[in-house]
């Protein structure tokens, strides 16, 4: 097997293993099914372009999350679209078959979609159980800043849910 085939195979295995992370990050930044597809494709391109540069300093899942997040935030900044959000059920990677779970995810998505791009990134990382230190590294801020942001974001989400 050539180096190129090995690179392609390892990339495809990683994409398959972490497809849920990729789908989730892209979904929370998408305003339509078409935009979700575009973001996912852009994230895949960024992952492929950076594949050989991954040094293993962080976990592969962390690196994939960060690349996808950066691709989505970059796209969001350049497009600034404010169309209505797509129903959670249209993204099968996330909704699953359980109706109660889908309803809760739909509500959570609606609340998170009202946050700023930075707030979305931070709360998604926190919801995925990333440690504060990892979130701080990904966001390029001190750990205490992450703790403050998360506290404020939680308060904001509670306030939004009570409206």
Secondary structure, 3 states (H helix, E strand, C coil): CCHHHHHHHHHHHHHHHCHHHHHHHHHHHCCCHHHHHHHHHHHHHHHHHHHHHCCCCCCHHHHHHHHHHHHHHHHHHHHCCCCCCCCHHHCHHHHCCCHHHHHHHHHHHHHHCCCCHHHHHHHHHHHCCCCHHHHHHHHCCCHHHHHHHHHHHHHHHHHHHCC
